[in-house]
């Protein structure tokens, strides 16, 4: 699975749970910028 597909999957799952990037980031104790990077195919590190 490439990073773009993983990012789309993360976004789909977040939206299915009706969460904003900020809400998901809060639950994971990371920044919303990290969520954005993940969802756009940026680094998953």
C-alpha distance matrix in Angstrom:
0.0 3.8 6.7 8.3 6.3 6.6 10.1 11.0 10.4 12.5 15.0 15.4 16.0 18.4 20.2 20.6 22.4 24.4 23.7 24.0 22.0 25.1 25.5 22.1 22.6 26.0 24.7 22.3 25.0 23.1 23.9 22.9 22.1 19.2 17.9 18.4 16.5 13.4 13.7 14.3 11.4 13.7 13.7 12.3 15.3
3.8 0.0 3.8 5.6 5.5 6.3 8.7 10.2 10.8 12.5 14.5 15.6 16.7 18.5 20.2 21.2 23.0 24.5 23.5 23.2 20.8 24.0 24.9 21.7 21.8 25.4 24.6 22.1 24.4 22.0 22.3 21.3 19.9 17.3 16.4 16.3 14.0 11.5 11.9 11.6 8.3 10.7 11.0 10.6 13.7
6.7 3.8 0.0 3.8 5.5 5.0 6.0 8.6 9.7 10.4 12.2 14.1 15.2 16.3 18.2 19.8 21.2 22.4 21.0 20.3 17.6 20.6 21.9 18.7 18.5 22.2 21.8 19.3 21.4 18.7 18.7 17.7 16.1 13.6 12.8 12.6 10.2 7.8 8.6 8.3 4.9 7.1 7.8 7.6 11.0
8.3 5.6 3.8 0.0 3.8 5.5 5.0 6.2 8.6 9.9 10.6 12.3 14.3 15.4 16.5 18.2 20.2 21.0 19.9 19.1 16.8 20.2 21.6 18.8 19.0 22.8 22.6 20.5 22.7 20.0 19.5 17.8 16.3 14.5 13.0 12.0 10.3 8.4 7.5 6.6 4.4 8.0 10.1 10.4 14.1
6.3 5.5 5.5 3.8 0.0 3.8 5.4 5.1 6.2 8.7 9.9 10.5 12.3 14.2 15.3 16.3 18.5 19.8 19.3 19.2 17.4 20.9 21.6 18.6 19.5 23.1 22.3 20.5 23.2 21.0 20.9 19.2 18.4 16.3 14.3 13.9 12.9 10.1 8.9 9.3 7.6 11.1 12.7 11.9 15.6
6.6 6.3 5.0 5.5 3.8 0.0 3.8 5.5 5.0 6.2 8.7 9.8 10.6 12.3 14.2 15.2 16.8 18.4 17.4 17.4 15.4 18.6 19.1 15.8 16.5 20.0 19.0 17.0 19.7 17.7 18.1 16.8 16.3 13.7 11.7 12.3 11.2 7.8 7.5 9.2 7.3 10.0 10.8 9.1 12.7
10.1 8.7 6.0 5.0 5.4 3.8 0.0 3.8 5.4 5.1 6.2 8.6 10.0 10.6 12.3 14.2 15.6 16.5 15.2 14.6 12.4 15.7 16.7 13.8 14.4 18.0 17.7 15.9 18.3 16.0 15.7 13.8 13.2 11.2 8.9 8.8 8.2 5.2 3.8 5.8 5.2 8.1 9.8 8.8 12.6
11.0 10.2 8.6 6.2 5.1 5.5 3.8 0.0 3.8 5.5 5.1 6.1 8.6 9.8 10.5 12.1 14.3 15.1 14.6 14.5 13.1 16.8 17.4 14.8 16.2 19.6 19.1 17.9 20.7 18.6 18.2 15.8 15.6 14.2 11.3 10.8 11.2 8.7 5.8 7.5 8.0 11.3 13.5 12.6 16.3
10.4 10.8 9.7 8.6 6.2 5.0 5.4 3.8 0.0 3.8 5.4 5.1 6.1 8.5 9.9 10.4 12.4 14.1 13.9 14.6 13.5 17.1 16.9 13.9 15.7 18.9 17.6 16.5 19.7 18.3 18.6 16.5 17.0 15.1 12.0 12.6 13.1 9.9 8.0 10.6 10.5 13.4 14.7 12.8 16.3
12.5 12.5 10.4 9.9 8.7 6.2 5.1 5.5 3.8 0.0 3.8 5.5 5.2 6.1 8.6 9.9 10.8 12.3 11.2 11.7 10.2 13.5 13.4 10.3 11.9 15.1 14.0 12.9 16.0 14.6 14.9 13.0 13.9 11.9 8.6 10.0 10.8 7.6 6.2 9.7 10.1 12.2 13.2 11.1 14.3
15.0 14.5 12.2 10.6 9.9 8.7 6.2 5.1 5.4 3.8 0.0 3.8 5.5 5.1 6.1 8.5 10.0 10.4 9.6 9.5 8.6 12.3 12.6 10.3 12.2 15.3 14.9 14.5 17.2 15.6 15.1 12.4 13.3 12.3 8.7 8.9 10.8 8.6 5.7 8.9 10.6 12.9 14.8 13.4 16.7
15.4 15.6 14.1 12.3 10.5 9.8 8.6 6.1 5.1 5.5 3.8 0.0 3.8 5.5 5.2 6.0 8.7 9.7 10.3 11.3 11.5 15.0 14.5 12.4 15.0 17.7 16.7 16.7 19.8 18.7 18.6 15.9 17.0 16.0 12.4 12.7 14.5 12.1 9.2 12.0 13.4 16.2 17.9 16.3 19.7
16.0 16.7 15.2 14.3 12.3 10.6 10.0 8.6 6.1 5.2 5.5 3.8 0.0 3.8 5.5 5.0 6.4 8.7 9.0 11.0 11.2 14.3 13.0 10.5 13.4 15.7 14.0 14.2 17.6 17.2 17.7 15.5 17.3 15.8 12.2 13.6 15.4 12.6 10.7 14.1 15.1 17.3 18.4 16.1 19.1
18.4 18.5 16.3 15.4 14.2 12.3 10.6 9.8 8.5 6.1 5.1 5.5 3.8 0.0 3.8 5.5 5.3 6.3 5.5 7.2 7.6 10.6 9.4 7.2 10.4 12.6 11.5 12.1 15.1 14.7 14.8 12.4 14.6 13.7 10.0 11.5 14.0 11.8 9.9 13.5 15.1 16.8 18.0 16.0 18.6
20.2 20.2 18.2 16.5 15.3 14.2 12.3 10.5 9.9 8.6 6.1 5.2 5.5 3.8 0.0 3.8 5.2 4.7 5.7 7.3 9.0 12.0 11.0 10.0 13.2 15.1 14.4 15.5 18.3 17.7 17.3 14.3 16.4 16.2 12.4 13.0 15.8 14.1 11.4 14.4 16.6 18.7 20.4 18.9 21.8
20.6 21.2 19.8 18.2 16.3 15.2 14.2 12.1 10.4 9.9 8.5 6.0 5.0 5.5 3.8 0.0 3.8 5.4 7.7 10.4 12.3 15.0 13.2 12.0 15.5 17.1 15.6 16.9 20.0 20.0 20.1 17.5 19.7 19.1 15.3 16.3 18.9 16.6 14.2 17.3 19.0 21.3 22.8 20.8 23.7
22.4 23.0 21.2 20.2 18.5 16.8 15.6 14.3 12.4 10.8 10.0 8.7 6.4 5.3 5.2 3.8 0.0 3.8 5.5 9.1 11.2 13.1 10.6 9.6 13.4 14.3 12.5 14.4 17.5 18.0 18.5 16.2 19.0 18.4 14.8 16.4 19.1 17.0 15.2 18.6 20.3 22.1 23.1 20.9 23.3
24.4 24.5 22.4 21.0 19.8 18.4 16.5 15.1 14.1 12.3 10.4 9.7 8.7 6.3 4.7 5.4 3.8 0.0 3.8 6.8 9.8 11.5 9.4 9.7 13.3 14.0 13.3 15.5 18.0 18.2 18.0 15.2 18.1 18.2 14.7 15.7 18.9 17.5 15.3 18.3 20.7 22.3 23.8 22.0 24.4
23.7 23.5 21.0 19.9 19.3 17.4 15.2 14.6 13.9 11.2 9.6 10.3 9.0 5.5 5.7 7.7 5.5 3.8 0.0 3.8 6.5 7.9 5.8 6.2 9.6 10.4 10.1 12.2 14.4 14.5 14.3 11.7 14.8 15.0 11.6 13.0 16.3 15.1 13.4 16.6 18.9 20.0 21.2 19.5 21.6
24.0 23.2 20.3 19.1 19.2 17.4 14.6 14.5 14.6 11.7 9.5 11.3 11.0 7.2 7.3 10.4 9.1 6.8 3.8 0.0 3.8 5.2 5.1 6.3 8.5 9.8 10.8 12.5 13.9 13.3 12.1 9.0 11.9 12.8 9.8 10.4 14.1 13.7 12.1 14.8 17.5 18.2 19.7 18.6 20.6
22.0 20.8 17.6 16.8 17.4 15.4 12.4 13.1 13.5 10.2 8.6 11.5 11.2 7.6 9.0 12.3 11.2 9.8 6.5 3.8 0.0 3.8 5.5 5.2 6.0 8.6 10.0 10.5 11.8 10.3 8.9 5.6 8.3 9.1 6.1 7.1 10.6 10.5 9.4 12.1 14.6 14.8 16.2 15.2 17.1
25.1 24.0 20.6 20.2 20.9 18.6 15.7 16.8 17.1 13.5 12.3 15.0 14.3 10.6 12.0 15.0 13.1 11.5 7.9 5.2 3.8 0.0 3.8 5.5 5.0 6.2 8.7 9.9 10.0 9.1 7.5 4.9 8.5 9.9 8.1 9.4 12.7 13.1 12.8 15.2 17.6 17.2 18.0 17.1 18.3
25.5 24.9 21.9 21.6 21.6 19.1 16.7 17.4 16.9 13.4 12.6 14.5 13.0 9.4 11.0 13.2 10.6 9.4 5.8 5.1 5.5 3.8 0.0 3.8 5.4 5.1 6.4 8.8 9.7 10.1 9.8 8.1 11.8 12.3 10.1 12.1 15.2 14.8 14.4 17.4 19.5 19.4 20.1 18.5 19.7
22.1 21.7 18.7 18.8 18.6 15.8 13.8 14.8 13.9 10.3 10.3 12.4 10.5 7.2 10.0 12.0 9.6 9.7 6.2 6.3 5.2 5.5 3.8 0.0 3.8 5.3 5.1 6.3 8.4 8.6 9.1 7.7 11.1 10.4 7.8 10.6 13.2 12.0 12.0 15.3 16.9 17.0 17.3 15.3 16.6
22.6 21.8 18.5 19.0 19.5 16.5 14.4 16.2 15.7 11.9 12.2 15.0 13.4 10.4 13.2 15.5 13.4 13.3 9.6 8.5 6.0 5.0 5.4 3.8 0.0 3.8 5.4 5.1 5.8 5.0 5.5 5.1 8.5 7.8 6.5 9.6 11.7 11.2 12.1 15.0 16.4 15.7 15.6 13.9 14.5
26.0 25.4 22.2 22.8 23.1 20.0 18.0 19.6 18.9 15.1 15.3 17.7 15.7 12.6 15.1 17.1 14.3 14.0 10.4 9.8 8.6 6.2 5.1 5.3 3.8 0.0 3.8 5.4 4.9 6.4 7.4 7.9 11.4 11.2 10.3 13.2 15.4 15.0 15.8 18.8 20.2 19.4 19.1 17.2 17.5
24.7 24.6 21.8 22.6 22.3 19.0 17.7 19.1 17.6 14.0 14.9 16.7 14.0 11.5 14.4 15.6 12.5 13.3 10.1 10.8 10.0 8.7 6.4 5.1 5.4 3.8 0.0 3.8 5.6 8.0 10.1 10.5 13.9 12.8 11.3 14.7 16.7 15.4 16.2 19.6 20.6 20.2 19.6 17.1 17.5
22.3 22.1 19.3 20.5 20.5 17.0 15.9 17.9 16.5 12.9 14.5 16.7 14.2 12.1 15.5 16.9 14.4 15.5 12.2 12.5 10.5 9.9 8.8 6.3 5.1 5.4 3.8 0.0 3.8 5.5 8.6 9.8 12.4 10.5 9.7 13.4 14.5 13.1 14.7 17.9 18.4 17.6 16.5 13.9 13.9
25.0 24.4 21.4 22.7 23.2 19.7 18.3 20.7 19.7 16.0 17.2 19.8 17.6 15.1 18.3 20.0 17.5 18.0 14.4 13.9 11.8 10.0 9.7 8.4 5.8 4.9 5.6 3.8 0.0 3.8 7.0 9.4 11.9 10.5 10.8 14.2 15.3 14.7 16.6 19.4 20.0 18.5 17.3 15.2 14.5
23.1 22.0 18.7 20.0 21.0 17.7 16.0 18.6 18.3 14.6 15.6 18.7 17.2 14.7 17.7 20.0 18.0 18.2 14.5 13.3 10.3 9.1 10.1 8.6 5.0 6.4 8.0 5.5 3.8 0.0 3.8 6.7 8.4 6.8 8.0 11.1 11.8 11.7 14.0 16.3 16.9 15.1 14.0 12.4 11.8
23.9 22.3 18.7 19.5 20.9 18.1 15.7 18.2 18.6 14.9 15.1 18.6 17.7 14.8 17.3 20.1 18.5 18.0 14.3 12.1 8.9 7.5 9.8 9.1 5.5 7.4 10.1 8.6 7.0 3.8 0.0 3.8 5.2 5.3 6.9 8.9 10.1 11.1 12.9 14.7 15.9 14.0 13.7 13.0 12.9
22.9 21.3 17.7 17.8 19.2 16.8 13.8 15.8 16.5 13.0 12.4 15.9 15.5 12.4 14.3 17.5 16.2 15.2 11.7 9.0 5.6 4.9 8.1 7.7 5.1 7.9 10.5 9.8 9.4 6.7 3.8 0.0 3.8 5.3 5.1 6.3 8.7 9.9 10.6 12.4 14.4 13.2 13.8 13.4 14.2
22.1 19.9 16.1 16.3 18.4 16.3 13.2 15.6 17.0 13.9 13.3 17.0 17.3 14.6 16.4 19.7 19.0 18.1 14.8 11.9 8.3 8.5 11.8 11.1 8.5 11.4 13.9 12.4 11.9 8.4 5.2 3.8 0.0 3.8 5.4 5.0 6.2 8.6 9.9 10.6 12.4 10.5 11.4 11.9 12.7
19.2 17.3 13.6 14.5 16.3 13.7 11.2 14.2 15.1 11.9 12.3 16.0 15.8 13.7 16.2 19.1 18.4 18.2 15.0 12.8 9.1 9.9 12.3 10.4 7.8 11.2 12.8 10.5 10.5 6.8 5.3 5.3 3.8 0.0 3.8 5.3 5.1 6.2 8.6 10.0 10.7 8.7 8.7 8.4 9.2
17.9 16.4 12.8 13.0 14.3 11.7 8.9 11.3 12.0 8.6 8.7 12.4 12.2 10.0 12.4 15.3 14.8 14.7 11.6 9.8 6.1 8.1 10.1 7.8 6.5 10.3 11.3 9.7 10.8 8.0 6.9 5.1 5.4 3.8 0.0 3.8 5.4 5.1 6.2 8.6 10.0 9.4 10.1 9.2 11.1
18.4 16.3 12.6 12.0 13.9 12.3 8.8 10.8 12.6 10.0 8.9 12.7 13.6 11.5 13.0 16.3 16.4 15.7 13.0 10.4 7.1 9.4 12.1 10.6 9.6 13.2 14.7 13.4 14.2 11.1 8.9 6.3 5.0 5.3 3.8 0.0 3.8 5.4 5.2 6.2 8.7 8.2 10.2 10.6 12.8
16.5 14.0 10.2 10.3 12.9 11.2 8.2 11.2 13.1 10.8 10.8 14.5 15.4 14.0 15.8 18.9 19.1 18.9 16.3 14.1 10.6 12.7 15.2 13.2 11.7 15.4 16.7 14.5 15.3 11.8 10.1 8.7 6.2 5.1 5.4 3.8 0.0 3.8 5.5 5.3 6.3 4.6 6.6 7.8 10.0
13.4 11.5 7.8 8.4 10.1 7.8 5.2 8.7 9.9 7.6 8.6 12.1 12.6 11.8 14.1 16.6 17.0 17.5 15.1 13.7 10.5 13.1 14.8 12.0 11.2 15.0 15.4 13.1 14.7 11.7 11.1 9.9 8.6 6.2 5.1 5.4 3.8 0.0 3.8 5.5 5.3 5.2 6.3 5.8 8.9
13.7 11.9 8.6 7.5 8.9 7.5 3.8 5.8 8.0 6.2 5.7 9.2 10.7 9.9 11.4 14.2 15.2 15.3 13.4 12.1 9.4 12.8 14.4 12.0 12.1 15.8 16.2 14.7 16.6 14.0 12.9 10.6 9.9 8.6 6.2 5.2 5.5 3.8 0.0 3.8 5.5 7.3 9.6 9.3 12.7
14.3 11.6 8.3 6.6 9.3 9.2 5.8 7.5 10.6 9.7 8.9 12.0 14.1 13.5 14.4 17.3 18.6 18.3 16.6 14.8 12.1 15.2 17.4 15.3 15.0 18.8 19.6 17.9 19.4 16.3 14.7 12.4 10.6 10.0 8.6 6.2 5.3 5.5 3.8 0.0 3.8 5.7 9.1 10.2 13.5
11.4 8.3 4.9 4.4 7.6 7.3 5.2 8.0 10.5 10.1 10.6 13.4 15.1 15.1 16.6 19.0 20.3 20.7 18.9 17.5 14.6 17.6 19.5 16.9 16.4 20.2 20.6 18.4 20.0 16.9 15.9 14.4 12.4 10.7 10.0 8.7 6.3 5.3 5.5 3.8 0.0 3.8 6.7 7.9 11.3
13.7 10.7 7.1 8.0 11.1 10.0 8.1 11.3 13.4 12.2 12.9 16.2 17.3 16.8 18.7 21.3 22.1 22.3 20.0 18.2 14.8 17.2 19.4 17.0 15.7 19.4 20.2 17.6 18.5 15.1 14.0 13.2 10.5 8.7 9.4 8.2 4.6 5.2 7.3 5.7 3.8 0.0 3.8 6.4 9.0
13.7 11.0 7.8 10.1 12.7 10.8 9.8 13.5 14.7 13.2 14.8 17.9 18.4 18.0 20.4 22.8 23.1 23.8 21.2 19.7 16.2 18.0 20.1 17.3 15.6 19.1 19.6 16.5 17.3 14.0 13.7 13.8 11.4 8.7 10.1 10.2 6.6 6.3 9.6 9.1 6.7 3.8 0.0 3.8 5.5
12.3 10.6 7.6 10.4 11.9 9.1 8.8 12.6 12.8 11.1 13.4 16.3 16.1 16.0 18.9 20.8 20.9 22.0 19.5 18.6 15.2 17.1 18.5 15.3 13.9 17.2 17.1 13.9 15.2 12.4 13.0 13.4 11.9 8.4 9.2 10.6 7.8 5.8 9.3 10.2 7.9 6.4 3.8 0.0 3.8
15.3 13.7 11.0 14.1 15.6 12.7 12.6 16.3 16.3 14.3 16.7 19.7 19.1 18.6 21.8 23.7 23.3 24.4 21.6 20.6 17.1 18.3 19.7 16.6 14.5 17.5 17.5 13.9 14.5 11.8 12.9 14.2 12.7 9.2 11.1 12.8 10.0 8.9 12.7 13.5 11.3 9.0 5.5 3.8 0.0
